[in-house]
């Protein structure tokens, strides 16, 4: 279910082309480009008559799945969102973003040492995105470092970045939907090899709707959300302790 304090976004890269939010909004006649604050903005801080919080999600709260936490239009309300996250230190907030260049200017003034429950994840879809985002991301001072290669749209060479900071986890999956682009076995295997070499946990979560296997064959499309990879060896669990998110 997660927490969506606001709604609306803009496509900024290839990974956004077939975004599920735009597709869903189109079905309901909603303009995804229009930024609006949702009624559930304060949901994590709501309490019942006994003063007990009513919102609990574990292992993490997926934050802003219908937008981007660092969207420009959210600048006026983001401090209030940070206040809620600060208040709910008992919850882990997962914040995936493609707007890596905006993170530093959007962090709260008391960021350092006070937000260990925040997991800002860098989303990349191809080498071009990795080359732009990862140099900025790895230079940030964050309590946790995560990569979401979702959807994976091409081969990735990110080995040089994996040694700059201690990445806790990388997750990978293909693209979904009627216009899904292919995800290939060799791309996933190449990324896994880099993770093994650098002892970084990698989880290949779902193949997507157009996965090309190791034999060059398009795998049959299964029920939406059930495209777990047959080859479990494409994932790797590091010896180091990693976060239980994602």
N, C-alpha and C positions, 0 to 999 in steps of 0.2 A: 504493500500500500504506500509506504513512504510518506514523505512530507513535501508538498508543493506549495510553498508560500506565495508564489506568483506563477503566472502563465504567459507564454509568448516567447518567441525566439526568432532569430534570423539565420538563414543558412550562411555559413562562412567557409566551408571546405567540402571536398568530395564526400566525406563521411556523412554529411548532412543531406545529400541529394534525396535519399529515400527515407527520410526521418519519419518514424511512426507517428509522431505528434502532428506533423503537417497532414499526414494521411487521415488520421482520426478526426482532426478538426475539419477537414474538407467534407467528411461524411456528415458532420453535424452543422455545417454552414458557419463555422467559427473561423475568424481571421487569426491565424497563428502569429502574424507579424504585429498584432496589437498587444501591447503589454498591459496586463491587469493584475492587481493584487487579489489573491484568492481569499475566500471566507475562512479557509483553514489556516490562515497565516499564523495564528497564535495557538494552533492545536497542541503542540508539544508542551505548552505551559499551562494548559487547562487542568483544573482540579475539580474533584467532586465535593460534595457537601462536607466530607470529612477531611478535606484538605489534602487528599491524595491525588497524585497525578493520574490522569486517565489514559495517557498515551504511553504505550510501551511497545517497542519493536526491537527484536534481537535477531541476529547479532549486530545489525546496523539499521540506521534510518537512511534509506535511499532518498537523497535530497535534490529537489529540482529536476525530476525526471522529465517534466513537461516544459522545461526552460533551461537556462544556464544560470547558476548562482552568481556568476560574475558578469552577467548581461548589463550593458550600460544603463538601460532604463531602470534597473533595480538599484541604482546608486542611492536614491533617496530613501529607500526602505531597508537596505541591507544591514545597517547598524542595528536596527530593531531585531532583525533575524539573528545577528550575532549575539545579541543579548539573550535571546531564547536558547541558543546553543550553549552559551555560557551558563545559563541557569540549569539546563539539563545535562550536567556533566556526567550523569549516570548513563547516558545514551551515547552510542557511537554514530556520528553523522558522516556518511559517505557522500562526498561531493565530486562527481565527475565533471570535467570541464574541458572544452577546447580553447577557451579564452585564457590561456596561460599567461599571456602578456599583461593581463589585468589583475592577476592575483595580488601582487605585492602592494599595489595602490589601494586594494579593497580589503586588506586585512585590518582587524581592529587594533587600536593602539596598544592594547595589553596582550597582543598575540603571543609573544615569546614566553614559553613555559606554562601557558594557561589554557591551551586548547588541545591537550593530548587526545581528546575524544573526537577530533576532526581529522578525517582522512580525505585529503584533496587528491583526486586521481587525474592523471594526465591521459586524455583520450587521444589516440593516434590511429589512423587508418591506412597510411601508406608511408613511404620513405620521405616524401615531400613534407608531410605533416610532422613526422618525427624530427626532421632536420630543423624545422622552425621551432617546435614546441619544447623538445627535450633540452636544448641548451639553456633555455630560460628556466624550465622547471627544475633542473638539477642544481641551479644556482640559488634557488629559493631556500629559505630556512623553514623547513616543515618538520612536524613530529613524525610523519609517515610519508613514504614515497610508494606510489602505486602507478601502474600503467594498465589501461584498458585498450587493447587493440581490437576494438569493436565498432564497426565491422572491419575485419582484416581484408583489405582490398588489393594487397600486393606484398611482395617480399620486403622484409625489414632487416636492416643491418644496424643494430643499436648497441652492439657490444661495447663500444667506447663509452657509452653513457651508463652502462650497468656497473662500471667501476667507480663512477664519480660520487654516488651516494648509495646507501644500502636500501635497495628496493625490497619491499616486503613481499610483493606479489605482482605478477603480470597475468591478466586474464585475456583470453582470445575467443572470438567467435565470428562466424560468418554472418552474412546479411540475410534479412528476412523480407518477405513480401513478393508480390507478383513481378516486380522489376529488380529483384535481387541480383547483384553482381557476383561473380564466382569467387570462391575462396578455395585455394589449392593446398593439397596435402604438403607439397614441398615447402610452401611458405611457412606453414605451421611447424614443420620439422626443422627448418632453418632457425626459426626463432627459439624453439625448444633447445637446440644445440647450443645457442648462445647463453641461454639460461643455465643449462647444465654446466657449461664452462665457468660461469661466474657464480654458481651456487645460488641462483635466484628461483624461487618457486614460480612455476607457470602452470596455469590451469586452462586447458582447451575445453571450454564449456559447451558450446553448441556449434554444429557445423554450418548452420544457416540453411537456406533453401536451394543453394547451388554450389555444393561442395564437390570438387574434383579429387578423387581418391588417388592413392599411390600408383594405380594402374592407368591413370588418366581418364577414369570413367566417372561420369556424373552419377552421384549416388541418388537413389530414389528419394523423392521428397516424402517425408513423414509428417505426421500431425504436427501442427504449429506448436512450438515449445517443447517438442520431444526429440529434437535433432541432436541428441547426445552422440558424440563420436564413438564409433565402434572400436577404434584403436586407442585404448586407454594409455598406451605408452607415449602418446603425444603430449601428455602432461608430465610435470616433474615437480616433486616435492623436495624442497631444499632441506639440508641438514639443520640450517638455522631456523630459529623460531620465526614464524611468519604470522601476519594478522589472519584472523578467521573471517575476514570480510570477503565479499565478492563470491 
